Amino acid sequence: STCDNTSALFNGSCYNTAGCCQADIPRGVRDYHGYFNPLYNNSNQIRKTKTPCNYIAVMESAAFNFSTTYLTSTVFYDTYKHNTPVVVEWAIRSNISCEEAKTHESYACVSNNSVCITNDAGYACRCSKGYQGNPYIVDGCTDIDECGNNATYPCTARICENTLGSYICLCPPGESMSGDGVCKKNRLSIGLGVGGGTSLLLLGLGGPYIMRKIKLQKAKKLRQIFFKQNHGLLLQQLISHNTDIDERMIITLRELKKATDNFDSSRVVGGGGHGVVFKGIIDLHVVAIKKSKIVVQREIDEFINEVAVLSQVNHRNVVKLLVCCLETEVPLLVYEFISNGTLYNHLHVEGPNSLIWVDRTRIALEVARALSYLHSAASMLIFHRDIKSFNILLDDNLTAKVFDFGASRYIPIDQTGVTTIIQGALGYLDPMYYYTKLLTRKKPFFYRSNDGDNLVSHFKKMLTESNLAGIIDPQVMEEDDGHLQEVARLAVICTKLRGEDRPTMREVEMTLENLLVKKKCVPCITTPRKNYEEEIYVQYIPIDRITNDLSRQYTMEEEILLSASHPR
């Protein structure tokens, strides 16, 4: 911009103005350098117009209003003195999107009630609607008290009630809200103001009714807020576009309260680290209603897609998800009711009610079938991450049903391994998953004994010493049909330290299935056994997986450290 005559100047916008030039900085610029073009030397013009200085500055456009005095005096410099107002927008320049960032431990949006927004070659964090603060620190986003700022959050009603992430406008007793949001006296209140003693009587009778109506309206609005917050509209859209999802996938809170006598404590049938389970009756069917514990907002944000996937899981050895309720702060899940308790209860009883050996083998096969299905056959890979006897239910026919997906993780089928935050009961965790946080299809079952020693190592030692009687249930030893050693060796393979040395759940399923078929074969036609590998009936698993593990030189913990110090 040039200025030949100060009379051509005028106050106001800097765009297309003589003597002033303004340009916007585009998004995504990583650095900026401003300078005067040396080809345009205006020193003679400065002497003619007696303009003392030329200026160039980066500043917030809304804070700049051009004045002609900036060219004829030092007003601009005297006003700002090297400090012009600038608004800086923060972003994490990691060259990954929000969806990918959420899978990393370095994910920056750590506060509850925060959201991630993709920003050019990275992402930025914002507090969710209705919250304010710093989303980059734990609990940095706090609820906004909208009722304390009527200018920004108008409430034309007389009563404003703050809720988490929102607020509700209510009218006092005796008034109702009109279509324009204004409280007006209802006809009942006007009539009460006319009649003397009769009016007082009517007031006494009508007061509780009005209060009840207000309470019901408040509860209804709160349910609507939770339904929207839990992405109920998104689930409705998924149901309408996917014929595999039951149309009645969403149930109301009123129906669940009726089914459980308002969640009465007498209806509690179980619970764990992820919530409480109630027994209820819906449409003349007995169901199990899981009331989960409070979770962070970003877990609820992923909840609907997970429900859509889990509702399509249809396997006889997986507890079926029937419907869900989104009208509470944390969604409620309704499953088919399995009446015969947990596998843990059946394993830890003495006497005739204890499971016989053939039932235990079959239950192990059914659990392997369920996990094999979840790991490979489902539309999306599902890793349970908390398999233990507490989370395996048995029906009246002792059929196994895998339950409690509170710690599960859903992974696209084209991904082979995903790093996650550790979840699940520590006593049952795969050691390599604990140290690497990497999920694979070869996650085994681990358990530590009460005295603190690793039960897996102790079991392998007893197997090597041919002393299974020292660790196996005496009842099982008595019922041994000759296959106990084979199952024990399979267990050894499944608990190998390195994931690549373990079989997949599909291999485990096929091995156990072959074992049961062999048991039913009377008489069995077999070929002479030629070597140690044929002695083991595990036809789908290499023998070196067993022999290497049984001849372990180091403890499990030492091997983890050695593996970490010598990466492959």
C-alpha positions as a Python dict, from the first residue, in 0.01 Angstrom:
ca = {
    (1, 'S'): (0, 0, 0),
    (2, 'T'): (127, 349, -82),
    (3, 'C'): (23, 692, 31),
    (4, 'D'): (90, 993, -194),
    (5, 'N'): (-128, 1239, -8),
    (6, 'T'): (-254, 1227, 353),
    (7, 'S'): (-579, 1387, 239),
    (8, 'A'): (-665, 1056, 73),
    (9, 'L'): (-664, 876, 408),
    (10, 'F'): (-973, 797, 613),
    (11, 'N'): (-1040, 619, 942),
    (12, 'G'): (-1189, 271, 962),
    (13, 'S'): (-1103, -48, 780),
    (14, 'C'): (-749, -115, 669),
    (15, 'Y'): (-857, -313, 362),
    (16, 'N'): (-808, -122, 31),
    (17, 'T'): (-700, 191, 219),
    (18, 'A'): (-416, 418, 108),
    (19, 'G'): (-124, 399, 347),
    (20, 'C'): (-244, 77, 516),
    (21, 'C'): (-247, -289, 415),
    (22, 'Q'): (-404, -580, 608),
    (23, 'A'): (-386, -953, 523),
    (24, 'D'): (-524, -1262, 698),
    (25, 'I'): (-288, -1541, 808),
    (26, 'P'): (-421, -1873, 671),
    (27, 'R'): (-480, -2173, 899),
    (28, 'G'): (-202, -2425, 932),
    (29, 'V'): (87, -2178, 901),
    (30, 'R'): (372, -2297, 1126),
    (31, 'D'): (583, -1977, 1117),
    (32, 'Y'): (540, -1623, 987),
    (33, 'H'): (791, -1351, 890),
    (34, 'G'): (692, -999, 787),
    (35, 'Y'): (916, -739, 622),
    (36, 'F'): (911, -428, 401),
    (37, 'N'): (1001, -479, 36),
    (38, 'P'): (1337, -302, -17),
    (39, 'L'): (1235, -220, -377),
    (40, 'Y'): (982, 30, -242),
    (41, 'N'): (1187, 293, -58),
    (42, 'N'): (954, 566, 65),
    (43, 'S'): (1206, 777, 257),
    (44, 'N'): (1136, 1078, 31),
    (45, 'Q'): (763, 1038, 84),
    (46, 'I'): (818, 1022, 461),
    (47, 'R'): (996, 1359, 448),
    (48, 'K'): (716, 1511, 238),
    (49, 'T'): (429, 1388, 459),
    (50, 'K'): (628, 1417, 780),
    (51, 'T'): (526, 1058, 864),
    (52, 'P'): (762, 951, 1145),
    (53, 'C'): (755, 570, 1109),
    (54, 'N'): (649, 266, 911),
    (55, 'Y'): (497, -26, 1108),
    (56, 'I'): (436, -393, 1052),
    (57, 'A'): (270, -610, 1320),
    (58, 'V'): (86, -939, 1374),
    (59, 'M'): (-226, -885, 1584),
    (60, 'E'): (-588, -988, 1634),
    (61, 'S'): (-791, -830, 1352),
    (62, 'A'): (-1085, -744, 1578),
    (63, 'A'): (-852, -540, 1801),
    (64, 'F'): (-722, -322, 1513),
    (65, 'N'): (-909, -16, 1385),
    (66, 'F'): (-709, 196, 1141),
    (67, 'S'): (-665, 565, 1221),
    (68, 'T'): (-507, 828, 997),
    (69, 'T'): (-304, 945, 1296),
    (70, 'Y'): (-103, 620, 1273),
    (71, 'L'): (70, 765, 961),
    (72, 'T'): (127, 1117, 1089),
    (73, 'S'): (228, 1048, 1451),
    (74, 'T'): (362, 782, 1687),
    (75, 'V'): (16, 700, 1829),
    (76, 'F'): (26, 335, 1712),
    (77, 'Y'): (367, 273, 1871),
    (78, 'D'): (280, 462, 2188),
    (79, 'T'): (-42, 259, 2225),
    (80, 'Y'): (106, -92, 2199),
    (81, 'K'): (484, -52, 2264),
    (82, 'H'): (591, -383, 2104),
    (83, 'N'): (293, -574, 2257),
    (84, 'T'): (4, -610, 2013),
    (85, 'P'): (-290, -834, 2114),
    (86, 'V'): (-275, -1180, 1953),
    (87, 'V'): (-508, -1480, 1996),
    (88, 'V'): (-321, -1812, 1965),
    (89, 'E'): (-503, -2137, 1890),
    (90, 'W'): (-334, -2446, 2036),
    (91, 'A'): (-317, -2778, 1854),
    (92, 'I'): (-127, -3107, 1888),
    (93, 'R'): (77, -3132, 1566),
    (94, 'S'): (116, -3511, 1559),
    (95, 'N'): (4, -3579, 1200),
    (96, 'I'): (-274, -3809, 1326),
    (97, 'S'): (-651, -3772, 1341),
    (98, 'C'): (-865, -3774, 1654),
    (99, 'E'): (-973, -4136, 1604),
    (100, 'E'): (-612, -4253, 1582),
    (101, 'A'): (-498, -4029, 1869),
    (102, 'K'): (-753, -4187, 2106),
    (103, 'T'): (-574, -4521, 2076),
    (104, 'H'): (-241, -4376, 2196),
    (105, 'E'): (-138, -4338, 2559),
    (106, 'S'): (-17, -3986, 2474),
    (107, 'Y'): (-375, -3879, 2390),
    (108, 'A'): (-391, -3522, 2519),
    (109, 'C'): (-766, -3483, 2587),
    (110, 'V'): (-739, -3636, 2936),
    (111, 'S'): (-1017, -3445, 3110),
    (112, 'N'): (-1361, -3593, 3158),
    (113, 'N'): (-1626, -3416, 2949),
    (114, 'S'): (-1377, -3321, 2677),
    (115, 'V'): (-1390, -3377, 2300),
    (116, 'C'): (-1127, -3406, 2029),
    (117, 'I'): (-1137, -3189, 1713),
    (118, 'T'): (-920, -3266, 1410),
    (119, 'N'): (-703, -2962, 1334),
    (120, 'D'): (-510, -2972, 1004),
    (121, 'A'): (-210, -3204, 1065),
    (122, 'G'): (-311, -3285, 1421),
    (123, 'Y'): (-589, -3232, 1670),
    (124, 'A'): (-706, -2997, 1944),
    (125, 'C'): (-905, -3056, 2262),
    (126, 'R'): (-1217, -2871, 2371),
    (127, 'C'): (-1444, -2900, 2670),
    (128, 'S'): (-1781, -3059, 2588),
    (129, 'K'): (-2087, -2840, 2548),
    (130, 'G'): (-2195, -2713, 2887),
    (131, 'Y'): (-1843, -2740, 3034),
    (132, 'Q'): (-1549, -2500, 3055),
    (133, 'G'): (-1184, -2512, 3158),
    (134, 'N'): (-869, -2690, 3044),
    (135, 'P'): (-928, -3020, 2859),
    (136, 'Y'): (-555, -3102, 2864),
    (137, 'I'): (-545, -3178, 3239),
    (138, 'V'): (-733, -3435, 3448),
    (139, 'D'): (-1073, -3302, 3560),
    (140, 'G'): (-991, -2974, 3385),
    (141, 'C'): (-1337, -2935, 3229),
    (142, 'T'): (-1594, -2831, 3488),
    (143, 'D'): (-1967, -2776, 3461),
    (144, 'I'): (-2085, -2426, 3365),
    (145, 'D'): (-2341, -2275, 3600),
    (146, 'E'): (-2568, -2141, 3326),
    (147, 'C'): (-2814, -2012, 3584),
    (148, 'G'): (-2553, -1762, 3705),
    (149, 'N'): (-2516, -1601, 3362),
    (150, 'N'): (-2861, -1513, 3234),
    (151, 'A'): (-2720, -1287, 2962),
    (152, 'T'): (-2546, -1577, 2786),
    (153, 'Y'): (-2789, -1849, 2891),
    (154, 'P'): (-3133, -1685, 2903),
    (155, 'C'): (-3405, -1846, 3110),
    (156, 'T'): (-3738, -1666, 3073),
    (157, 'A'): (-3897, -1892, 3336),
    (158, 'R'): (-3877, -1790, 3701),
    (159, 'I'): (-3684, -2096, 3818),
    (160, 'C'): (-3348, -2194, 3667),
    (161, 'E'): (-3195, -2525, 3776),
    (162, 'N'): (-2839, -2614, 3679),
    (163, 'T'): (-2764, -2970, 3558),
    (164, 'L'): (-2441, -3138, 3445),
    (165, 'G'): (-2361, -2988, 3106),
    (166, 'S'): (-2691, -2799, 3078),
    (167, 'Y'): (-2970, -2627, 3270),
    (168, 'I'): (-3348, -2648, 3304),
    (169, 'C'): (-3601, -2365, 3316),
    (170, 'L'): (-3904, -2434, 3534),
    (171, 'C'): (-4212, -2246, 3641),
    (172, 'P'): (-4317, -2218, 4007),
    (173, 'P'): (-4612, -2420, 4139),
    (174, 'G'): (-4940, -2302, 3994),
    (175, 'E'): (-4786, -2180, 3669),
    (176, 'S'): (-4704, -2349, 3340),
    (177, 'M'): (-4472, -2255, 3055),
    (178, 'S'): (-4628, -2119, 2738),
    (179, 'G'): (-4501, -2178, 2387),
    (180, 'D'): (-4278, -1867, 2401),
    (181, 'G'): (-4106, -1989, 2719),
    (182, 'V'): (-4288, -1750, 2956),
    (183, 'C'): (-4448, -1872, 3282),
    (184, 'K'): (-4820, -1801, 3300),
    (185, 'K'): (-5072, -1881, 3570),
    (186, 'N'): (-5282, -2180, 3476),
    (187, 'R'): (-5658, -2180, 3500),
    (188, 'L'): (-5653, -2387, 3815),
    (189, 'S'): (-5447, -2122, 3997),
    (190, 'I'): (-5680, -1841, 3883),
    (191, 'G'): (-5981, -2034, 4007),
    (192, 'L'): (-5814, -2095, 4343),
    (193, 'G'): (-5767, -1722, 4396),
    (194, 'V'): (-6141, -1652, 4377),
    (195, 'G'): (-6317, -1878, 4617),
    (196, 'G'): (-6243, -1831, 5001),
    (197, 'G'): (-6253, -2147, 5208),
    (198, 'T'): (-6336, -2368, 4910),
    (199, 'S'): (-6033, -2227, 4729),
    (200, 'L'): (-5807, -2315, 5021),
    (201, 'L'): (-5943, -2669, 5016),
    (202, 'L'): (-5882, -2697, 4643),
    (203, 'L'): (-5534, -2554, 4691),
    (204, 'G'): (-5457, -2820, 4949),
    (205, 'L'): (-5576, -3088, 4711),
    (206, 'G'): (-5419, -2945, 4397),
    (207, 'G'): (-5080, -2848, 4545),
    (208, 'P'): (-4938, -3202, 4562),
    (209, 'Y'): (-5070, -3271, 4212),
    (210, 'I'): (-4893, -2965, 4073),
    (211, 'M'): (-4569, -3051, 4253),
    (212, 'R'): (-4589, -3404, 4117),
    (213, 'K'): (-4642, -3268, 3764),
    (214, 'I'): (-4336, -3045, 3802),
    (215, 'K'): (-4128, -3334, 3931),
    (216, 'L'): (-4239, -3553, 3641),
    (217, 'Q'): (-4161, -3279, 3388),
    (218, 'K'): (-3816, -3230, 3541),
    (219, 'A'): (-3745, -3605, 3531),
    (220, 'K'): (-3866, -3624, 3170),
    (221, 'K'): (-3636, -3340, 3061),
    (222, 'L'): (-3343, -3501, 3244),
    (223, 'R'): (-3408, -3831, 3064),
    (224, 'Q'): (-3415, -3645, 2733),
    (225, 'I'): (-3081, -3480, 2815),
    (226, 'F'): (-2918, -3816, 2899),
    (227, 'F'): (-3070, -3978, 2587),
    (228, 'K'): (-2916, -3709, 2367),
    (229, 'Q'): (-2587, -3712, 2560),
    (230, 'N'): (-2562, -4091, 2515),
    (231, 'H'): (-2609, -4057, 2137),
    (232, 'G'): (-2954, -4213, 2135),
    (233, 'L'): (-3036, -4043, 1806),
    (234, 'L'): (-2728, -4204, 1650),
    (235, 'L'): (-2836, -4550, 1770),
    (236, 'Q'): (-3185, -4492, 1629),
    (237, 'Q'): (-3025, -4405, 1295),
    (238, 'L'): (-2807, -4719, 1307),
    (239, 'I'): (-3115, -4932, 1379),
    (240, 'S'): (-3307, -4783, 1085),
    (241, 'H'): (-3017, -4851, 845),
    (242, 'N'): (-2916, -5196, 971),
    (243, 'T'): (-3160, -5485, 942),
    (244, 'D'): (-2938, -5703, 1164),
    (245, 'I'): (-3014, -5487, 1470),
    (246, 'D'): (-3344, -5546, 1650),
    (247, 'E'): (-3591, -5259, 1604),
    (248, 'R'): (-3668, -5269, 1978),
    (249, 'M'): (-3303, -5218, 2072),
    (250, 'I'): (-3386, -4914, 2289),
    (251, 'I'): (-3598, -4947, 2603),
    (252, 'T'): (-3722, -4674, 2840),
    (253, 'L'): (-3607, -4622, 3197),
    (254, 'R'): (-3969, -4652, 3310),
    (255, 'E'): (-3988, -5009, 3176),
    (256, 'L'): (-3666, -5107, 3353),
    (257, 'K'): (-3783, -4960, 3684),
    (258, 'K'): (-4104, -5158, 3652),
    (259, 'A'): (-3910, -5474, 3568),
    (260, 'T'): (-3686, -5443, 3877),
    (261, 'D'): (-3925, -5287, 4132),
    (262, 'N'): (-3736, -4958, 4092),
    (263, 'F'): (-3398, -5136, 4113),
    (264, 'D'): (-3477, -5286, 4452),
    (265, 'S'): (-3176, -5437, 4633),
    (266, 'S'): (-3360, -5771, 4658),
    (267, 'R'): (-3332, -5799, 4278),
    (268, 'V'): (-2948, -5785, 4280),
    (269, 'V'): (-2811, -6116, 4152),
    (270, 'G'): (-2447, -6029, 4094),
    (271, 'G'): (-2186, -5764, 4039),
    (272, 'G'): (-1821, -5699, 3969),
    (273, 'G'): (-1567, -5437, 3885),
    (274, 'H'): (-1784, -5290, 3610),
    (275, 'G'): (-2126, -5265, 3779),
    (276, 'V'): (-2424, -5437, 3944),
    (277, 'V'): (-2660, -5691, 3781),
    (278, 'F'): (-3034, -5695, 3858),
    (279, 'K'): (-3288, -5965, 3779),
    (280, 'G'): (-3605, -5842, 3609),
    (281, 'I'): (-3900, -5943, 3393),
    (282, 'I'): (-3967, -5780, 3053),
    (283, 'D'): (-4242, -5905, 2820),
    (284, 'L'): (-4285, -6216, 3039),
    (285, 'H'): (-3915, -6304, 2996),
    (286, 'V'): (-3661, -6311, 3279),
    (287, 'V'): (-3366, -6083, 3197),
    (288, 'A'): (-3044, -5958, 3356),
    (289, 'I'): (-3005, -5579, 3374),
    (290, 'K'): (-2651, -5448, 3415),
    (291, 'K'): (-2616, -5110, 3584),
    (292, 'S'): (-2261, -4997, 3511),
    (293, 'K'): (-2045, -4776, 3725),
    (294, 'I'): (-1961, -4417, 3625),
    (295, 'V'): (-1727, -4400, 3326),
    (296, 'V'): (-1551, -4110, 3153),
    (297, 'Q'): (-1730, -3920, 2877),
    (298, 'R'): (-1512, -4044, 2591),
    (299, 'E'): (-1603, -4405, 2686),
    (300, 'I'): (-1972, -4311, 2659),
    (301, 'D'): (-1896, -4144, 2322),
    (302, 'E'): (-1783, -4486, 2189),
    (303, 'F'): (-2066, -4672, 2362),
    (304, 'I'): (-2327, -4663, 2084),
    (305, 'N'): (-2107, -4818, 1817),
    (306, 'E'): (-2009, -5089, 2066),
    (307, 'V'): (-2376, -5161, 2142),
    (308, 'A'): (-2445, -5183, 1769),
    (309, 'V'): (-2165, -5441, 1732),
    (310, 'L'): (-2251, -5640, 2047),
    (311, 'S'): (-2620, -5656, 1953),
    (312, 'Q'): (-2521, -5843, 1635),
    (313, 'V'): (-2311, -6101, 1822),
    (314, 'N'): (-2514, -6420, 1799),
    (315, 'H'): (-2338, -6721, 1947),
    (316, 'R'): (-2481, -6991, 2172),
    (317, 'N'): (-2187, -6952, 2413),
    (318, 'V'): (-2206, -6571, 2445),
    (319, 'V'): (-2471, -6408, 2663),
    (320, 'K'): (-2708, -6228, 2423),
    (321, 'L'): (-2748, -5850, 2453),
    (322, 'L'): (-3121, -5782, 2416),
    (323, 'V'): (-3182, -5408, 2459),
    (324, 'C'): (-3029, -5099, 2620),
    (325, 'C'): (-3156, -4789, 2800),
    (326, 'L'): (-2997, -4449, 2728),
    (327, 'E'): (-3208, -4236, 2965),
    (328, 'T'): (-2958, -4252, 3254),
    (329, 'E'): (-2618, -4091, 3303),
    (330, 'V'): (-2451, -4426, 3228),
    (331, 'P'): (-2644, -4648, 2981),
    (332, 'L'): (-2807, -4968, 3112),
    (333, 'L'): (-2769, -5299, 2927),
    (334, 'V'): (-3026, -5581, 2927),
    (335, 'Y'): (-2904, -5938, 2867),
    (336, 'E'): (-3068, -6279, 2858),
    (337, 'F'): (-3085, -6423, 3211),
    (338, 'I'): (-2864, -6727, 3280),
    (339, 'S'): (-3004, -6909, 3583),
    (340, 'N'): (-2736, -7152, 3701),
    (341, 'G'): (-2477, -6911, 3838),
    (342, 'T'): (-2110, -6868, 3752),
    (343, 'L'): (-1848, -7128, 3669),
    (344, 'Y'): (-1658, -7011, 3978),
    (345, 'N'): (-1945, -7119, 4204),
    (346, 'H'): (-1957, -7465, 4046),
    (347, 'L'): (-1580, -7516, 4065),
    (348, 'H'): (-1549, -7419, 4430),
    (349, 'V'): (-1811, -7644, 4587),
    (350, 'E'): (-1755, -7983, 4744),
    (351, 'G'): (-1970, -8291, 4717),
    (352, 'P'): (-2201, -8423, 4445),
    (353, 'N'): (-2271, -8075, 4303),
    (354, 'S'): (-1911, -8030, 4186),
    (355, 'L'): (-1857, -8046, 3809),
    (356, 'I'): (-1745, -8381, 3672),
    (357, 'W'): (-1439, -8402, 3445),
    (358, 'V'): (-1629, -8447, 3118),
    (359, 'D'): (-1842, -8136, 3191),
    (360, 'R'): (-1530, -7933, 3268),
    (361, 'T'): (-1372, -8036, 2939),
    (362, 'R'): (-1688, -7949, 2746),
    (363, 'I'): (-1719, -7609, 2919),
    (364, 'A'): (-1356, -7532, 2826),
    (365, 'L'): (-1442, -7618, 2464),
    (366, 'E'): (-1751, -7393, 2469),
    (367, 'V'): (-1554, -7098, 2609),
    (368, 'A'): (-1288, -7155, 2340),
    (369, 'R'): (-1562, -7154, 2075),
    (370, 'A'): (-1699, -6825, 2204),
    (371, 'L'): (-1357, -6656, 2212),
    (372, 'S'): (-1266, -6796, 1869),
    (373, 'Y'): (-1588, -6644, 1733),
    (374, 'L'): (-1522, -6307, 1898),
    (375, 'H'): (-1158, -6302, 1780),
    (376, 'S'): (-1223, -6386, 1416),
    (377, 'A'): (-1576, -6470, 1306),
    (378, 'A'): (-1757, -6156, 1427),
    (379, 'S'): (-1791, -5847, 1204),
    (380, 'M'): (-1547, -5666, 1434),
    (381, 'L'): (-1274, -5821, 1649),
    (382, 'I'): (-1382, -5824, 2013),
    (383, 'F'): (-1121, -5879, 2287),
    (384, 'H'): (-1287, -5956, 2621),
    (385, 'R'): (-978, -5875, 2839),
    (386, 'D'): (-1137, -6010, 3159),
    (387, 'I'): (-1197, -6382, 3104),
    (388, 'K'): (-1222, -6565, 3437),
    (389, 'S'): (-1455, -6815, 3602),
    (390, 'F'): (-1661, -6527, 3752),
    (391, 'N'): (-1748, -6407, 3399),
    (392, 'I'): (-1854, -6746, 3262),
    (393, 'L'): (-2218, -6831, 3334),
    (394, 'L'): (-2384, -7173, 3315),
    (395, 'D'): (-2743, -7243, 3217),
    (396, 'D'): (-2961, -7530, 3343),
    (397, 'N'): (-2787, -7767, 3100),
    (398, 'L'): (-2442, -7649, 3218),
    (399, 'T'): (-2384, -7479, 2881),
    (400, 'A'): (-2116, -7208, 2912),
    (401, 'K'): (-2202, -6845, 2836),
    (402, 'V'): (-1931, -6574, 2825),
    (403, 'F'): (-2051, -6258, 3003),
    (404, 'D'): (-1949, -5910, 3123),
    (405, 'F'): (-1793, -5717, 2835),
    (406, 'G'): (-1724, -5413, 3059),
    (407, 'A'): (-1349, -5431, 2992),
    (408, 'S'): (-1376, -5549, 2632),
    (409, 'R'): (-1218, -5369, 2336),
    (410, 'Y'): (-1355, -5350, 1981),
    (411, 'I'): (-1097, -5343, 1700),
    (412, 'P'): (-1140, -5323, 1319),
    (413, 'I'): (-1094, -5665, 1163),
    (414, 'D'): (-796, -5552, 949),
    (415, 'Q'): (-581, -5466, 1255),
    (416, 'T'): (-366, -5741, 1408),
    (417, 'G'): (-269, -5574, 1734),
    (418, 'V'): (-364, -5260, 1921),
    (419, 'T'): (-201, -5092, 2220),
    (420, 'T'): (-450, -5015, 2499),
    (421, 'I'): (-470, -4909, 2861),
    (422, 'I'): (-447, -5215, 3090),
    (423, 'Q'): (-790, -5341, 3199),
    (424, 'G'): (-917, -5657, 3366),
    (425, 'A'): (-851, -5844, 3690),
    (426, 'L'): (-475, -5831, 3754),
    (427, 'G'): (-458, -6193, 3872),
    (428, 'Y'): (-579, -6313, 3532),
    (429, 'L'): (-374, -6084, 3304),
    (430, 'D'): (-143, -6212, 3032),
    (431, 'P'): (207, -6096, 3149),
    (432, 'M'): (307, -5979, 2799),
    (433, 'Y'): (-18, -5780, 2770),
    (434, 'Y'): (59, -5629, 3112),
    (435, 'Y'): (407, -5518, 3002),
    (436, 'T'): (343, -5427, 2635),
    (437, 'K'): (-29, -5330, 2653),
    (438, 'L'): (-64, -5501, 2311),
    (439, 'L'): (-382, -5699, 2239),
    (440, 'T'): (-359, -6011, 2020),
    (441, 'R'): (-578, -6311, 1939),
    (442, 'K'): (-350, -6525, 2158),
    (443, 'K'): (-437, -6390, 2504),
    (444, 'P'): (-425, -6678, 2754),
    (445, 'F'): (-576, -6731, 3098),
    (446, 'F'): (-346, -6666, 3395),
    (447, 'Y'): (-414, -6691, 3765),
    (448, 'R'): (-201, -6639, 4075),
    (449, 'S'): (-236, -6857, 4382),
    (450, 'N'): (-322, -6718, 4724),
    (451, 'D'): (35, -6735, 4857),
    (452, 'G'): (157, -6503, 4581),
    (453, 'D'): (347, -6762, 4371),
    (454, 'N'): (251, -6784, 4007),
    (455, 'L'): (7, -7073, 3973),
    (456, 'V'): (104, -7123, 3608),
    (457, 'S'): (471, -7184, 3694),
    (458, 'H'): (371, -7419, 3976),
    (459, 'F'): (140, -7613, 3744),
    (460, 'K'): (415, -7656, 3482),
    (461, 'K'): (655, -7776, 3749),
    (462, 'M'): (408, -8037, 3874),
    (463, 'L'): (342, -8153, 3516),
    (464, 'T'): (715, -8187, 3448),
    (465, 'E'): (753, -8394, 3765),
    (466, 'S'): (453, -8611, 3664),
    (467, 'N'): (283, -8507, 3986),
    (468, 'L'): (-49, -8362, 3867),
    (469, 'A'): (-219, -8526, 4163),
    (470, 'G'): (-55, -8264, 4383),
    (471, 'I'): (-247, -7979, 4219),
    (472, 'I'): (-553, -8126, 4039),
    (473, 'D'): (-889, -8167, 4213),
    (474, 'P'): (-897, -8523, 4361),
    (475, 'Q'): (-1242, -8579, 4207),
    (476, 'V'): (-1099, -8505, 3861),
    (477, 'M'): (-806, -8741, 3918),
    (478, 'E'): (-1052, -9020, 4002),
    (479, 'E'): (-1256, -8950, 3687),
    (480, 'D'): (-952, -8929, 3457),
    (481, 'D'): (-1033, -9104, 3131),
    (482, 'G'): (-675, -9098, 3008),
    (483, 'H'): (-698, -8751, 2853),
    (484, 'L'): (-606, -8545, 3159),
    (485, 'Q'): (-238, -8533, 3062),
    (486, 'E'): (-329, -8410, 2713),
    (487, 'V'): (-548, -8131, 2850),
    (488, 'A'): (-274, -8037, 3097),
    (489, 'R'): (-20, -8011, 2814),
    (490, 'L'): (-262, -7798, 2614),
    (491, 'A'): (-291, -7567, 2916),
    (492, 'V'): (90, -7539, 2923),
    (493, 'I'): (95, -7428, 2559),
    (494, 'C'): (-180, -7172, 2618),
    (495, 'T'): (20, -7012, 2902),
    (496, 'K'): (346, -6970, 2715),
    (497, 'L'): (506, -6633, 2780),
    (498, 'R'): (538, -6507, 2423),
    (499, 'G'): (216, -6455, 2230),
    (500, 'E'): (361, -6593, 1905),
    (501, 'D'): (431, -6926, 2079),
    (502, 'R'): (70, -6972, 2188),
    (503, 'P'): (-211, -7122, 1979),
    (504, 'T'): (-503, -6913, 1860),
    (505, 'M'): (-838, -6975, 2021),
    (506, 'R'): (-944, -7148, 1698),
    (507, 'E'): (-659, -7398, 1742),
    (508, 'V'): (-757, -7454, 2105),
    (509, 'E'): (-1118, -7508, 1999),
    (510, 'M'): (-1022, -7767, 1736),
    (511, 'T'): (-792, -7948, 1978),
    (512, 'L'): (-1053, -7980, 2253),
    (513, 'E'): (-1316, -8078, 1998),
    (514, 'N'): (-1092, -8356, 1868),
    (515, 'L'): (-1033, -8470, 2225),
    (516, 'L'): (-1406, -8502, 2297),
    (517, 'V'): (-1466, -8682, 1966),
    (518, 'K'): (-1187, -8922, 2053),
    (519, 'K'): (-1346, -8982, 2395),
    (520, 'K'): (-1684, -9068, 2238),
    (521, 'C'): (-1525, -9310, 1993),
    (522, 'V'): (-1586, -9659, 2141),
    (523, 'P'): (-1376, -9839, 2047),
    (524, 'C'): (-1135, -9585, 1892),
    (525, 'I'): (-932, -9686, 1591),
    (526, 'T'): (-583, -9546, 1642),
    (527, 'T'): (-247, -9593, 1474),
    (528, 'P'): (61, -9694, 1672),
    (529, 'R'): (232, -9399, 1836),
    (530, 'K'): (575, -9346, 1689),
    (531, 'N'): (717, -9060, 1892),
    (532, 'Y'): (649, -8810, 2167),
    (533, 'E'): (471, -8572, 1930),
    (534, 'E'): (210, -8835, 1840),
    (535, 'E'): (166, -8918, 2206),
    (536, 'I'): (22, -8575, 2254),
    (537, 'Y'): (-320, -8563, 2092),
    (538, 'V'): (-290, -8191, 2021),
    (539, 'Q'): (-262, -8237, 1646),
    (540, 'Y'): (-281, -7868, 1558),
    (541, 'I'): (-2, -7740, 1785),
    (542, 'P'): (376, -7802, 1734),
    (543, 'I'): (538, -8013, 2005),
    (544, 'D'): (823, -7766, 2063),
    (545, 'R'): (571, -7530, 2222),
    (546, 'I'): (542, -7779, 2507),
    (547, 'T'): (898, -7908, 2542),
    (548, 'N'): (1055, -7561, 2537),
    (549, 'D'): (818, -7435, 2801),
    (550, 'L'): (854, -7738, 3029),
    (551, 'S'): (1235, -7699, 3021),
    (552, 'R'): (1225, -7331, 3118),
    (553, 'Q'): (1562, -7200, 3236),
    (554, 'Y'): (1436, -6870, 3371),
    (555, 'T'): (1129, -6762, 3564),
    (556, 'M'): (844, -6596, 3376),
    (557, 'E'): (937, -6253, 3514),
    (558, 'E'): (1303, -6297, 3409),
    (559, 'E'): (1199, -6392, 3055),
    (560, 'I'): (984, -6081, 3030),
    (561, 'L'): (1284, -5864, 3121),
    (562, 'L'): (1512, -6053, 2879),
    (563, 'S'): (1255, -6021, 2601),
    (564, 'A'): (1223, -5648, 2665),
    (565, 'S'): (1603, -5597, 2660),
    (566, 'H'): (1647, -5794, 2333),
    (567, 'P'): (1361, -5685, 2107),
    (568, 'R'): (1279, -5896, 1803),
}
